[in-house]
Amino acid sequence: MTHATEETYLEGEGVPDPQRWRAAAVILVAIALDLIDTTIVNVALPVLQTDLGADKAALQWVAAAYTLTFALSLITVGRIGDMLGRKRLICVGIVVFVAASLLCGVAQSTEMLIASRVLQGLGGAMVMTQGLSIFQVAFPPKERAAVFGMFGALSGVAAMLGPVLGGVLVDADLFGWSWRPIFLVNVPVGLLALLGVGAFVRESRSPNVKRLDLVGVALVTLALLSLLYPLVQGAEAGWPTWSFAAMACSVPLFVVFGLYERRKAARDGSALVEPSLFKERSFVAGLLVMLSFFAIIAGLFFPFTLYLQVGLGFSPLAAGLATVPFSFGAMITSSFSAVLALKMGRKVLSIGMVIMGVGMVALIFTIDHFGSGIGGWDLAPALGVLGLGLGFVISPVVDIVLGGVPVEHAGSGSGVLSTADQLGAAAGVAVIGVLFFNLLAGQAVSGADTAVPDLRHGLAAAGVAAPARDTIVANFRVCAKESGKNEDAGDPPAACRRIIPAGAVPAGQEKQVGRVLADASGKARKEGYAKATGDVLWYEVGIIGLGFVLTFMLPKRPRPPEWAAGTDGASEGDGGDAVPSQRGPEVSAGPREDRG
């Protein structure tokens, strides 16, 4: 077995591992399955509900079981990889993920499906953390920007590909299997990724981490659970008192965890999360940017998806296709932005936030301009600009956060990074979700009022008397108001079932009046959702502004410019913001990294 210093990424006598790019390719395939699975299930929930007879609470847990397990496991499995071997753990993760996907695909009950989703989340956490750790260990600093750029491009595409792929597979109803192929497709692809990892990935581990910090695992899991569970489930439960109490409890738990980790690191050096990571400016500031960034993205697509599917009546597939310009824009810029950041530093992220702000404002005005008649092509330019901005942020910030992490702590750093992603996304959905539904309730009557003239005209054409028309319009507005308070679009309020009073419709005109009322309801719904979505996206603009400010907390350059050029030595004249060079023999006395 060869040994290398903590910042030596080449095997033997300074010769790069010739398999590292092949390794990156197969790891990215495994990560893609993980990212796609976070969203692919959402489009299948209505069909799944019918097939398995699931109630609303069970459906929520089909999605939440994966998200919670994934988020709660990231830090722990990241450190286990440092200890037992990163290649070994990513292989275990792929096996667990594939087996869980098979169990999901053959599930005969919601209980079995939820349990299988828990296993999927655990396997996904192993794959994500170990994949990023292997990138950190296997690639020299001058090449990391490129591989993290590939990861960023994949992140931009995979999250949006989930609904599209899910819609295609559900609509195709392959072999009459309905929703099951959305899970079963993971099996052959995952097995191919497993073979690739076995063939191309080199083993690595940290000899300094001898044992798992079980107390740290318990503390951080309790702290994350008390914060994440209310964020994921609080809105569905109507934000009861316990949800705020649980989130409040997370603060002292995190404090106790931090104090314990400092003592643990000083005592035997086997802390679950290395405290020295938080002394690195790029790491802390990068995590804050990541929190705001994922709050922006998750906060955007939660109301936007409801706007497309519930408000405009798009099918899941059509809604997924409408977001393709966003993914395409993200794929373009994320492919080169990490390399560009080596020359321009934090300016790239600041520019990305500005572009995202421009795209968000353009999306707001597009929704307002086209109103209820909007189509997917109308949304494409604004979404494309948003995606371009995203690509300028996602790839560089991953490189910045992990760039200063010593390789013996690569798993720990990757776990913290991925956990920040999940916290930001959960917080974004929770906060923007509350604002959106409140705005939707306020816009419901306004949306109904835009449909009243057409409603009156249609009722008159059907021969409905003037007094009856007034009653129907009044009941229509009450229905709209109650619907705005109801977050379950599949369960209309009682007021909507008695809009037309008995004897108000002339004989033979029932179907005509029904069509008139349906058209008015559709227009009211579209207008209400459009106005609420446009209003809530202004809060997104504010979060983007916060993210823009946070980019100035980052070092001016993520690492010395000489690394980007492939030369040795520390930089001078960069204002002191660059991270000091730690390559090669300069750190020969540092901790050693085992590589097989």
N, C-alpha and C positions, 0 to 999 in steps of 0.2 A: 504494500500500500504506500502510495506517495503522500507526502505532507506538503502543505503550502501555507504561507503566512496568511493572515486574515484578509489581506487585500490582494492576494495573488490569485488570479483567475485562470491561469494557464497551467497545463499539465506538463510534467517533466521539466525539461530545460527551456522553459519559456515558450513551448510550442502549443498553440491553441488546439483545443479538442476539435478535430475535424468533423465531429458529429453534432456539434452544438446547434447548428441551424436546423438540422433534421429533428433534433430533440425538441427545439422550440416549436416546429410545425406540428408535431403530434401532440404536444402539451396544449397548444392553442386549440386543437380539435376537441380535446377533453374539456377545456375551459368553456368552449362554445356550447357544448351540451349543457353545462351547468348554468350558464347565463340564459340560454333559451328557455330552460325549464322553469325559470322564475316567472315567466309570463305566458308560456304556451297553454297552461291549464285553464287560464281565465276564460278563453273563448269557448271551452268545452263544458263549462259549468251548467248551462241550461240543459244540454243533452244528458249530461251525467246525472243531473237531478232526476230526470224522468226515468233513466235506465236503472238507477240504484234506489230510487225512492228516497232520496236524501232530503232532509229538511234544510232550512236556511242556515241554521247554526252549523250543521255538518259541512255544508258547502264552504262556509267561511273557513273552517278548519282544514279543508283540503288544500286551500291556498296558504293559510297561516302556519300550518304544521311545518311546511318546507322552509318558509321564511324565518321562523323563530329558531328552528333547529340549526339552520345554516348560520345565523347571526351569533347564536350562543356558543357555537363550537369553534369559531374561527381562531380565536386567540389560543385556545387549548391545543387544537390539532396543529397549529403552526409551530408551537414549541415542541410538541411530540416529534415532529419531523426533524427539528434541530437535533434531538436526542437520539432517535432510532434510525434516522436516515430518510432523506427527502424522497429519493426514488422509491424506496420501500413503501412509504406512506402514500405517495400519489398512486402507486399500483393498488394498494389496499382501497384507497378512495374510489378509484375507477371500478373495481370489483363490487364494492358496496353500492355504488351508484347504479351500475348495470343490473345487479340483482334486485335492487329496490324498484328500478324501472320495470323489470319483468313482473314483479309482484303487483305493482300498480296496474299494469296492463291486463292482468288476469284477476284482479280484485272482484269479489262477488258481493261485497258490502262496503258501505262507507267507512266502517271501522277498520277493515283491512286496508282500504285505500289510504286513510289518514296515517295509519301505522307505517305503511310503506313510504309515504311522503316524508315521515320523520327520518327514516333511513336514507332516503334520497338527499335530504338536507345535510345529513352528517357526511355522506360521501362527497357531496358537492363542496363542502367546506374543506375537506382534505385536498381535493383537486385544486381548488382556487389558491389556498395558501401555499401548497407545495410547488405549484406551477410558478408563482411569482418568486418564491424562494430560489428555485432552480435557475430562473433567469438571472437573479441577483448573483448567484454563486458561479454559474457557468460562463458568464460573459464578462470580458474586461470592461472597464468604465466607458471606453470610447465606443463600444458596441451596444451598450445597454440602451441608449436612447433609441436605437433602431428597433430592438426587440420589444421595448415598452411601447414604441409607436405602433407596432403590429398588434399588441394587446389592446391599445386604445382604439384602434380601428375596429377590432373585433367587438369590443364593448359597445361601440356605437351601433354596430350592425345587429349583433345577436339579440340585444334587448328588444329591438323593434321587429326582428325576424320571428320572434316567438308567436305573436298574434297572427301574423301572415301564415306561417307554417301550420299553426294550429287550425286556422280557418280552412286551409286547403285540405288537411287530413280529415277533419270532421266532415266537411262537405263531400269529400270523395267517398267516405264510408267504405274504406278498403275491406274486402272480404266480408262485408256486413258487420265489421267490428266496431262501428260507431266511433266513440271517443278513444278507444283503447290504443290505436296506433300512435297517438301523441306521446305515449310512454314507451311503447314497444320499439319505436324507431331508434331509441337510445341504445338498444341492445347490440345490434351489429356494428354501429358506429363506435360505441364504447369499447367493444372487443378489439376493433382495429386499432383504436388509440392505445389500448393496453399493450398490444403486440409492439407498437411503435415505441412506446416508452421503454419496454423491456429491451428493445434492440438498440436504441440510440441515446438514452439518458444515462449519465454516469452517476453513481451513488456519491453522496456527500452528507456529512453530519458534523456537528460541533462537539469536539471532545470535552469542552468545558461544561456542557450540560449533562450531568451524570444521572439526575433523577427528576421526576416530574413533581412540580410544586403543587401538591394536592390541596393544601390550604388556599393557595392562590387561585386554583381552579374553582374551588367552592365559592370564594369571595367574588371573583369576577363574574361567575355565572349568576349568582344571586343579584348582583348589582345590575347586570345587563337585563336579566329577566324582569326585575322590578321596573326598569325603564322601558324596555321594548314591548312587553306584553300589553301594558296600557296603551301605548302608541298604536299597536297593531289592532287591538280589540276594543279599545275605549270608545271609539266613534260608534261602532255597531251596538254597543251597550248603552249608548246615550250619555257617555261621560259621567258615570256614577262617582260618588265620593271616593270609593276605593281606588279608582284609577289615578286620581291626583295624589292620594296618600301613598300609593306604591311608587309613583315617580319621585315624590319627595324623599322616600326611604332610599332611593338609589344614590342620593348625594352622600350621606354618611357612609354607605357601603363602598362607594368608590374611594372615599377618603381613607377608610380603613385598609382597603386593598392597596392603595398607593403607599401608605406607611409600612404595611407588612412587606411589600415587595422591596422597599429600600433596605429593610433589615435583613431580608432573605438574601439579597444580592451581596450585602456586606459580610454576611455570615458564611455562606458557602458558594456564592456565585451561581446558584441554580434557580433564580427567580423566574416566574412564568413570563413576565414582561420585564425586560432589562430596563431599569430606571434611567440609565445613562442616555437612552435614546431620546428622552424628553429634554435633555440639555442641548440637543442639536436644533438650531434655529430652523433649518430647512424641514426637519421632521415635524415639529410642532405646528409651524405656520402652514406647511403642506396639508396636515390633517385638518386644520380649520378650513382651508380652501376646499378640501374634499367634502367636508360636512356641508358647506354651503352649496357646493356644486351638485351633489346628489339630492339635496333638498329641492334645488331648482328643477332638476329633471323629473324626479318622482312627483313633485308638486305640480308640474306642468301636465304630465300625461294622465294623472288621476282625473281631473275635471275634463280634460280634453277628450279622453276616451268616452266618458259619459256624454259629453256634448255630441260626439259623432254618432254613438250607437243609440242612446236614448233620445237625445234632442233631435237629431237629424234623421234617425232611423236607418243609419248605415248598418249593413251586416258586419259581423266580426271580420270577415275577410276584406270587405271594402274599407273598414276602418283601419285595418292593418296596412293595406295598400296605400291609404292616404298619407301614412307616416313614412313611406319609403323615401321621399326627398330628404327628410331629416336624417335618416340613416346614411343615405348616399353622401350628403354633405359632410357628416361626421367622418365617414370612411376616407374621404379625400384629404381633409386637413390633418386628421390624426396620424396618417401614414408618414408625414414628414415633420410635424410640429415639434416632436421631442428632439429631433436632430437640430431643428432651427433654434430651439431654446438653448442649445449648447453655445450658440453664437450670440443670441439676443437676450438670453436670461429670462427674467420674470416678465419682460415686456410682452412676450408671446402670450402668456396667460392673461395679462391685462387687456391685450388686444382681443383675445378670445371672449372675455367677459363683455367688452364693448359690442362686439359683433352679435353676441347672444342677446344683449339688450336691444339692439336695433331690430333683430329678428323677432323678438317678443313684442315690441311695439308695433311692428309691421303686421304681426298675426292679430293683434287686438283690432287694428284698423281694418284689416281684411274681414274679420268676423262682423264688425259693425257695418261695413260697407255693403256686403252681399246679403246680410240678414238671413232669412229663412231659405233663400234660394241658393245658398252657397253649395259648391261642389268640391270634390277632391282636388281638381286642377287649380281651383282658385286659391287653395291653401298652400299649394306646392312652393311658390317663391319664398314666402315667409318661413315655412318649415325648413327649406333648404338653407336659408341664411342662418337659422338657429343651429342647424347641424354643423355648418362650417365653424361657427363659434365654439360649439362643443368640442370639436376635434382639436382646436387650438388649446384647450384646457386639459382634457382627460389624459392624453399621453404624457405631456411634460410634467404634470403634477405627480403622476405615479413615479416617474424617473427621479423627480426632486425628493419625494418623501423617502424612497428606498435607496437613493444614491449615496446617502451618508451613513447607511446602516452597515456595520461590520458583518461579514458573511456568517460568522458563528451565531449571529442573532437574526439571520435572514427570515427564519420562520416566524419568530416573535414579531418582527417588524411587519411582515406581510399580514399576519393575523390582526394586528392593530389597525393597519391600513384598511383591510377589508371590513373590519367592524365599524370603522368610521363611515364607510360607504353605507352600510346598513342602517346605522343610526341616523345619518342625514336623510336617507330615503324615507324611513319610518316617520321622522319628524316632519318632513315636507308633506307627506300624504295626510298626516294627522292635522296639521295646522291649516293647510290649504283646503282640506276636505271640510273642516268646520266652517271656514269662511265661505266656501262655495255653496254649501247647502243653506246657509243663512241668507246669502245673496239670492239663491234660487227661490227661496220662500218669498223674499221681498219683491222679486221680479215676476212672480207667477201671475198676479192680477194685471200688471202692466202688459205682459205678453198676451193675456186674454183680451185686454182692451183693443189690441191691434187687430184681433180677429172678429170683434163685435160687428163692424160694418158689414163684412162679408156674411156673417151669421144672420144678421137681420135681413139682408137682401135675399139670401137663400130661403129663409123661413117665409118671407113674403111671397116668393115665387112658388112655394109649395102650398100656398093658400092658408097659412096659419094666421089667425086673427091677431090684431095689434096687441090686445091685452095679454094673449098667450105668448106672443113674441117677447114682451117685456118680462114676463115670468121666466121664460126659458133663458133669456140673456142674464137675468139676475142669478138664476141657479147655476148657469155656466160660469159666472165669475166666482161664486162660492166654491164650486168644484175646483177651479183653478187655484184658489187660495189654499184649500185643504191639500191639494196635490203638491203644492210647493213645500208643505211641511212634511210630506211623506217621502222618505228616502227609498222605499221599496216600490219601484216602478211597476212591478208585477202584481201589486195588491192595491188597486185604486180605492180611495176613501169612499165612505157610504154616500157622501154628498154627490158624487159623480154618478150614482146609480138612480137618482131621481131628479134628473135635470128637466125632463119633459113631464109635465103634469098630466094626469088622466084626462082624456077628452080634448086635449089641445091640438091634436093633429087630425086634419080631415081624413076621412076614410080613403084608403088607397094611396095615401102619401107617406106612409110610415117609412118605407125604404128611402124615399127621397129626403125626408127630414133627417133620417139616420146618416145619410151620406153628407149632408150639409153640416151636421153636428161633428161628424168625424173629421171633415176638412178643417173646421174651425178649431177643433181640439189640436190637430196636428200643427196648424199654424201658430197657435198660442204656445204650444210646447217648444217649437223651434225658436220662437222669438224670446221666450223666457230663458231657455238654455243659452242662447246666443248672448243675451245681455249679461247673465250671471257669469258666463265664462269670460267674456270680455272684461268685466269688472274685476274678477278674481286674478286675472293675469297681470293686472297692475301691481298686485302684491308680489308677484313673481319678478317684476321689474325691480322692485325694491330689494328683493333677495339677491338679484344679480348685482345691484349696486353695492351691497354688502360684500359680495364675493370679489368685486373689483377692488374695493378698499383692502380686503385681506391679502390680495396678491402683492401689495407693497410691503407686507411683513416678510415676504420671502427674500432670501439672499438675491442680490442682483444677478448672480450666475449660479446655476445649480452645482457646478463643479468647475475647476480651473479650465480656461479655454484651451490650454495645451492638450488636455485629454481629448477634446473634440478633434484636434488636429492629429492626434496619435503620437505626440511627442511627450517627453518626460520633463519633470521639473515643475515647480510651483510657479504660479503667475504672479506678476507684479503690476502695480498700477491699476488694480481693479477696484480700488476703494475699500479693500479689506473685507468684501462680502463673500468672496469665494471660499469654498471649503478647502483647507490645506491638503496638499497632495499627500496620499498615504500609499502610494504604489510601490511595488517591487521591494528592493532591499532596505528602503528607509524604515520599514516596520518589521524587520526580521526578528526583532525581540518580542513582537506582539503575540497574542494567542494564536494557536495553530488550528487549522481546519482540516479534518480528515476527509480524504476523497478517494473513493475506490475506483 
